[in-house]
C-alpha cells in the first residue's frame, strides 16, 4: 500500500536529494563554525554549568 502511494506522487525522487543537501549543508556549516569560533567563547560556555555565581553584567560578549 505504501509503495503504491509513493509511486503515485509526481517528482517524489527530489525529496531525498533535498533532504540530503540540507543535512550536508547544516553539518558543513557547523564544522566550519567549530573551527572559526573564538576559543574564549568556548571556554566561557564550557564553564557555565559549574558557575554558581549570580549573573553579572560583564559577559564574554562585552569583552
N, C-alpha and C positions, 0 to 999 in steps of 0.2 A: 504494500500500500504506500509506504513512504517513498519507495523508488519511483512509483508511478506519479506521485505528486511532484517530486523534484524534477522528473523528466518533463513535466508539463509546463514548468516555469521557463519563460524565454530568457536567454542570456544569463543563466544561473552560474555558468562557469567563471564569470568575472568576480563573484563574491569571494571565493577563496584567494584569488590573486590580490584583491583589495585588502583583505584582512592580513595577508602575509606582508604586504607593503607597509601597512600601519604598524604591525608588530616589529618589523625590522627597523623602520624609521624611529620608533619610540626607543628601542634599545640602543641604536646607534647614537641617538641624541643623549641618552643617559650615559653612555660610555664616554662620549666627548665631554659632557659636563663633569664627570668624575675626575677627569684628568686636568680640567681647567679651573676647578673650584679652588678658592683660596684655602690654604691649609689652616689658617687661623679660624675660619668659619667651621671647618670640620672639627677642630679641637674644641671650639666653643659648643657645638652641638653635641659632641660626644660626652662632654662633662655635664650637660644639663640634667640627666637623670639623677646624678649624685649631688646636685646643688640644692640644698635645703634652705638656702637663704631666700628671703622675700625678694621679689622683683625690684631691681634698682633701675634708675633712669638711664644708666650707661650700659648700652648693649654693644654687641660686636659690630653692628651696622653703623654706629655712630663714631667709631674709631677711625 
